[in-house]
Amino acid sequence: MWRYEGIDVAWLGHDGFRITKGKAIYIDPFQLSGSPPKADLVLITHHHYDHLSKADVERIITPESVIVAPPPCQEQLKGLQVREVRSLQAGEKTQVDDIEVAAIPAYNVNKFRSPGNPFHPKGTGVGYIITIGKKRIYHVGDSDQIPEMTLAQGVDIALLPVSGTYVMTVQEAVKAARVIQPRVAIPMHFGAIVGSRADAEAFRRAAPCQVEILEKEL
């Protein structure tokens, strides 16, 4: 776990994080281990199994939890015993108690299953800018470097995928960091499915900002 000005940030592996300041916010929980703390808020970036893992979501929710996810995820989230499941698409904001969540686009521009068929088409997934007090945290989601990242310029923390194949390569993540200009960048999307710590280390060497490589919380 890493602390930034009173906010605890725990990397759960792959794209998963738990952000805590009073309330516990989970983003894309996947393959959770142990007995994770319960969630006040769960954010899902898109519908792929390694981001929307219903089994993992069920481990952390309570009847008071709120889940926020883009429209293509809504069918998979039916039946969960929570306070509310909210649909949020790119360009929209929502307020959950004292936490503001803004969804911005996340998509591929040069990563394809086949010609013209991106792994993450525009309009299906999102990234999130989470505002807690005066601090802003940007979870990019599964995305390449895209023009809409300018919407996150000047955030305190940027959670950036670095593994390539389905998301930004190290070099693309460095370019994204130059655009976003976060105070701190944390690499993600490595160590499961694709990517390794070597990608995170390469990003740290080349990034134009402070980089924290977190150890997976067990």
Secondary structure, 3 states (H helix, E strand, C coil): CEEECCEEEEEEECCEEEEECCCEEEECCCCCCCCCCCCCEEECCCCCCCCCCHHHHHHHCCCCCEEEECHHHCHHHCCCCCCEEEECCCCCEEEECCEEEEEEEECCCCCEEECCEECCCCCCEEEEEEEECCEEEEECCCCCCCHHHHHHCCCCEEEEECCCCCCCCHHHHHHHHHHHCCCEEEEECCCCCCCCHHHHHHHHHHCCCEECCCCCCC
